[in-house]
Each structure stands twice: as structure tokens, then as C-alpha cells.
Amino acid sequence: MELAHIPTDPVPVPPPLRTVLGADEALPVWRNQMGNLTFPVGAPEPTAYVKWVPAGSPFDLAAEAVRMRWAASFTPVPEVVEVGGDDSGSWLITRALPGETAVSARWTAEPARAVAAIGAGLRAFHDAVPVDGCPFVVDADARLATARARLDLPIEPRRFPPELQTWRVAELRAVLDDPPPTRPDDVVVGHGDGCAPNTIVGDDGRCVGHVDLGALGVTDRWADLAVASWSLGWNYQGDWEQAFYDAYGIDPDPDRIRYQRILWTLT
């Protein structure tokens, strides 16, 4: 399974962004497996970032901008500067937060501090953003239906993270057919993609905000927790899951973690 990563070589800049970046080639700070790119704007310290998704991508940057503008009243997120698009793709320009991604070279060299920031930062996000009045809701039934449908298609084990490559379809289906109920106190406004790279860490080692909020919505907190804790193994050496849960302030729930990880992989 190809994961999103920090590129090491410049790439061609999509034509609509060449004026913004002032170059035909640039080094992105992030690239995912679908070809989405994020470029820094300004040097040596970026003042903004521009996210690009090619035409046909399932990512809706306009919808992400709406979510970010709403969430900004409650929790630190980048300020939206511009949203645009043409036949080749769409883009979102936001102001930089005062820190670095938790998977930058600086913070992968200090995993204990990075993981503490991710856990505490996600807890602060869940505590700060109110469920009441949130106009965005994650459709859990639709996600589950999508996951079940994908189990009816041929599955290439290599496209799964290693933790799921040995599971048989019947085992995956059994987990999806018996979802753990969401407890009332676990209903939160979720980030939607709590992976480690989406936490921004300041010089003091604390979370200063979150990025990539395109899937923000009311959901079960374990949808964020299961994926955030899982992503630590992709980004840091060693086992940091318990440290993450300690920083968040909750005991891990194996059944909910397993269910949410399978659901995330299949949707």
C-alpha cells in the first residue's frame, strides 16, 4: 500500500499555480497516493500553503474550506485565503500555522514529544469543537455500506496496511457486520483524518492546530483515535500507541479500534 509522504524531489507545478509559486517546478511538502500535492508559499519560512487536487479527485477542496471557516471559531486551523479551480483541478490556499507537521524531520527525531502533541492536540480538538450546531455529520451508514460493497470486489492484499494483509474477507466482513455501538459520550466533531501529519507542532512541542479538515463532522471519537494511533507506526520508529492514548487521556478500546481501522481502510 502506497502511503502519503513528504517528497524529496521537485515536481512540475500545475499551470494554475505557477503564478502563485513563481516557478514551473517546486518541492511539495506533501503528496498522497492520489496525486494531491501541497506546496509551501514563501521562503525561507512559508507564509501560506497551497493544496492542489487534480481533476477527477474525490477530494472536495471547496467543502474543506467551508469546514475550516466554521471550525476556526473553536479551534486553531489555517485561515482560508482562496479557493479556485479549472478543468485541470482545484486548489486551496491557506495561511501557515506557526509550526511544523508532526512528521517533519525535527519531530520524527523526537517521537515522544511529537506523539504527546498529537494525542493532547486531538483531545483538545474534540473538547473544543461543539457537536451542537455543527452542520457537518459523517454518514456512518454510508461508510459501512461502501466498506461492505468493496469486500465484494477482488482485493489485493498488498493494498492493505501490513496489519490487515493476512485477514480473510470473511474475517473483515464479520467485524463490519457487528459494529460496536457509539456511546453517547463518544459523539464528537471528528477531524476526519487524524493521521500524524495533520497535527502541527510548535517550537515548544505542543500542538498549535490541525490541517486537512475535508472530512470534519460529527462522528464517533474512535474514528479519529483508531487512525491517529495507527499512523504512528507509519511515521515513527518504535511502538507509541500507548503513549498516544495516555496523552489523549483514554484507555484503548481494542474492539472499536479494530472496527474503525477496517472501516477506514475500505472507505
ZIGIWO-V374984 format. One record per helix or strand of 3 or more residues. SS is the DSSP state (@ for helix, = for strand). FROM is the first residue (numbers start at 0). LEN is the number of residues. If there is no record, write none. Layout:
SS;FROM;LEN  SS;FROM;LEN
This chain:
@;14;7  =;27;4  =;36;5  =;47;7  @;60;11  =;79;7  =;88;7  @;104;4  @;110;18  @;139;11  @;156;3  @;161;3  @;168;8  @;183;3  =;186;4  @;195;3  =;198;3  =;206;4  =;216;4  @;220;15  @;240;8  @;253;13
